[in-house]
Amino acid sequence: MATIYDVAARAGVSPKTVSRVINGDAPVSDKTRAKVETAIATLGYIPSSAARVMRSSRSGIVGLITGAISRVGDANRIHGLPDVFLMKGIQQSIRAQGKTLMIADIDNRADIEPLIRTFMEHRAEGILYVAQYHQEVVLPDVSHTCPIVLVNCFDKTGTPAVLPDDEQGQYDLVRQIIRHGHSRIAYLTLQPGIEATPLRVAGYRRALADAGIAFDTGLVQTGYPDFGYDSTPLVEAVVKLLALPQPPTVICCGNDEMAVRVYGILRTRGLRVPEEISVAGYDNHSAIAETLFPPLTSTGLPYLRMGALAADMLFAEEVRQSGQMLKVVGETIWRQSVTTLK
């Protein structure tokens, strides 16, 4: 393997001159630069990035901690838009900044301190911690010489975070449904124990209140009471809604995967979507929403934008130091699963 001394000998210059050409930290004549670059190409010399890091303390590396890889095929995961979309948004921003993303998977471990320390040992310029769904996390007590931004999660110590605005997203969806003439709007929630559930219920109720529609407790049912695949509770919840003296004209589902099952439950009871009852989802998981028949109205989880904003926040020192918690609202995509009532 060629060294800087081999390049210097080939070009007929000093090793210091070769270093100046590589690092661009001192003036070199065009003629000398051309000789050095020709020697580098001929010998196939690869400059040591480790040496440059030692000199500049800037590695160009950004660390990302995630569980997305080890969760592939995990039957116990919480369903929704895959957090790989968050990673995609991060990658796009990091690449645009000319930096390299280094990914570490937690591999079902609760303790992420070793991963943080590994990134710090490799002089990462920042670390992004990505959660699979909106939740509170606890970071290990390590020196924050390396900036950290949380994505899809938050903590109680004020670490900068980027989150989906679940309340506003549900509000916007229900408001649009109301504008299409619906007033009997049911809501099948996600699990009671996750952050999104009370926030989305609050958005649902606020939209009703703003439209002067009384809140009916019977129209809110838990669609997923646990983390499993058992559809029995969902079937029971839909049956309760349909048995109400005034059944709903539209059912909002906690996510698009729940909406798939609701389509099936309604069809087994001879109800056509949307002619006899409308259905809306949440996530805007295009692989589901666009392939269902009829295509599903859904509010997006803005994961690509969240990831990009988190990467940008990582390098905005004044934002990081403020401990900002940035909430991002997803767009409601209107499709044919919700009809307009006259």
DAHU-V66341 format. One record per helix or strand of 2 or more residues. SS is the DSSP state (H for helix, E for strand). FROM is the first residue (numbers start at 1). TO is the last residue. Records with the same first field share a line. If there is no record, write none. Layout:
# DAHU-V66341
SS = FROM-TO, FROM-TO
This chain:
# DAHU-V66341
H = 4-11, 15-23, 30-43, 49-56, 84-96, 113-121, 166-179, 195-210, 217-219, 232-242, 256-268, 286-289, 303-314, 317-321
E = 61-66, 100-105, 126-136, 148-154, 161-164, 185-189, 220-222, 250-253, 278-283, 297-300, 325-328, 332-333
